[in-house]
Amino acid sequence: MLDIDVFARLLNLKKPWKVNRVRVSAAEMELSVWLEHRPRTEFVCPECQLPLPLYDHAPARRWRHLDHGGYVTWLHARIPRVYCLEHGVRRVNIPWALPEARSTLAFERHAIDVLRETDVLGGARLLKVSWDEAWHLMERAVARGQQAKKRRVIPYLGVDEKAVARGHQYVTMVCDLDRGTVEFLAKNREKSSLDAYYASLSARQLTGIRGVAMDMWDPYIASTVAHVPNGRAKIVFDRYHIMKHMNEAVDTVRKQENRSLLADDIDLLTGTKYLWLYAEENVPEKMNRWFAVLREANLKTARAWAIKEALRELWDYHRKGWAELYWKRWYFWATHCRLAPVRKAARTIHRHLDNVLTYFDHRITNAVSEGLNSKIQTLKKTPMGIAIGTI
C-alpha cells in the first residue's frame, strides 16, 4: 500500500486516476506501475469536450516514465473510450502522456534536457533508448514548438545539411538568418526533406521569401525553385561553402605535391596541411615567418593557395557588375594555372555563377546556420536546442 501511495504522489495523479499496483523486477531492472480509473467515471470527448459515460477500453499499453533508482520505469493502463454521437468512438485524453506517445510527459521533458546537453547517441545511451526513439522525441518536441509559434514571413532563410551519425546520415536544417533561429529540421538531405518545409508555409509566407542561402546541392536547389515564387533568382550560394570547394582543391594539390617531394626525400610540405587552409589574416603569428618561406618556395601548393585567397576578394565588391568583371579575370587565372584540382573547382563554381552573384542582390550568407551547427554538434544538440516552445 505504501508503494501505491508513493507513486500516486510522484505521478501527481488527479481523480479519477489512481495507482492499482506496483511490481519490481530485479532481474530485468524494471519497475512497472499499473494505473486505473475509479468506476462510474465520466470522460469528455476529445473532439468536442462533451462529458460522456465510459464506452469501453482500448487494449492495455505502456509508457516509458522517469527511472527510479536505476530501474527503467513503465506506466501501464487501458485507455478509456467514449461514444460520441457526433464523432463516434474516441479514446479519451490521459493526463500523463500526449496522444499516440510512447513515453510520459515527464520523461519527454527529461529527455529533451538530456539531449540538449549531449549528442544523440550519447543521449540515447543515458536515456536507455534507441537512436530512433531519441530522434522521435526530438521530432515531437520540434513539432510542438512549431505549432506554438506564430506564423510569420521570414525574408531570409539559410538551408544547410549536417551529419548526425556514422554511415552518411544527415539532417536538413532551415534557419531564419535575421533572427538566428532554427525553423525546421528533417531527416536526410533530399529534395523531399526541404519540400516538407516549404509545404508547411502559406502562399503569403512563400511570396515573402526574398533570399535563400545554401550550398550548391541540387536537391535543395530543385526544391526551392519548385516552391518559392521566382525561386531561382532568390538562391544565394553561400560564400563559405564556395571557399570550402577551393580549400579542398588546395589540399588536393598539397597532397599530390607532398607525395612527389617525399619521393625525392624532401619533407618541406609535411605537417603543413592546416597552414594552407587558413585565410591569410588568420595564419597564427608564430607560423607567419615559416609560412612566408613556404609561399616563396615556388611550390604548386603556394600557387593554389594564392588563387584561393584571390577568390575571397570577390565578395568585397559593392556592385554586381564590378564583381562579375573581377570573376572573369580570376576565372581565367584559375583555369590556366595547370593545377587540375583548382581548375576543376573553378569550373564547378562557374557552372553555378548566376547564384554566386545573387549575393550582391541579397548579401546573405549561411554563417548563421554554420554557427548554429557548431553549437549543435551534428544535430546532436540541434533539434533540442530548437525545441522551440517546450513540452
SULKA-V776859 format. One record per pair of residues at least 4 apart in sequence whose C-alpha atoms are under 6 Angstrom apart, sorted by sequence separation. I is the first residue (numbers start at 1). GAP is how many residues later the second one is. If there is no record, write none. Layout:
BEGIN
I;GAP, I;GAP
END
This chain:
BEGIN
7;4, 25;4, 45;4, 67;4, 84;4, 107;4, 119;4, 120;4, 124;4, 165;4, 176;4, 189;4, 195;4, 201;4, 224;4, 254;4, 262;4, 278;4, 287;4, 327;4, 331;4, 359;4, 372;4, 373;4, 376;4, 381;4, 383;4, 8;5, 25;5, 44;5, 45;5, 67;5, 83;5, 118;5, 124;5, 164;5, 176;5, 261;5, 262;5, 278;5, 376;5, 44;6, 67;6, 83;6, 124;6, 163;6, 164;6, 175;6, 225;6, 317;6, 376;6, 24;7, 44;7, 82;7, 97;7, 124;7, 163;7, 175;7, 186;7, 224;7, 225;7, 295;7, 23;8, 43;8, 44;8, 65;8, 82;8, 96;8, 97;8, 115;8, 162;8, 175;8, 335;8, 23;9, 43;9, 65;9, 81;9, 96;9, 162;9, 174;9, 314;9, 334;9, 22;10, 42;10, 64;10, 81;10, 124;10, 161;10, 174;10, 8;11, 22;11, 42;11, 63;11, 80;11, 81;11, 161;11, 173;11, 258;11, 63;12, 80;12, 160;12, 161;12, 173;12, 21;13, 62;13, 160;13, 172;13, 20;14, 62;14, 159;14, 172;14, 4;15, 20;15, 61;15, 159;15, 171;15, 19;16, 61;16, 158;16, 171;16, 18;17, 60;17, 158;17, 171;17, 172;17, 18;18, 60;18, 157;18, 170;18, 171;18, 17;19, 59;19, 157;19, 17;20, 58;20, 157;20, 16;21, 57;21, 58;21, 156;21, 16;22, 57;22, 206;22, 207;22, 212;22, 215;22, 57;23, 211;23, 212;23, 213;23, 214;23, 215;23, 56;24, 57;24, 211;24, 212;24, 213;24, 214;24, 56;25, 213;25, 55;26, 215;26, 55;27, 54;28, 55;28, 191;28, 195;28, 190;29, 191;29, 247;30, 191;32, 63;39, 64;39, 65;39, 31;40, 63;40, 320;40, 30;41, 32;41, 34;41, 63;41, 66;41, 29;42, 30;42, 31;42, 32;42, 33;42, 34;42, 35;42, 65;42, 30;43, 32;43, 34;43, 46;46, 254;47, 253;48, 153;52, 155;53, 155;54, 156;54, 158;54, 250;54, 153;55, 155;55, 156;55, 157;55, 158;55, 159;55, 250;55, 156;56, 246;62, 249;92, 249;93, 237;118, 236;119, 237;119, 235;120, 236;120, 236;122, 236;123, 238;127, 238;128, 213;152, 213;153, 180;188, 182;204, 158;208, 164;214, 163;215, 164;215, 162;216, 145;242, 145;243, 145;244, 138;245, 142;245, 141;246, 120;260, 119;261, 119;262, 116;265, 116;268, 116;269, 112;272
END
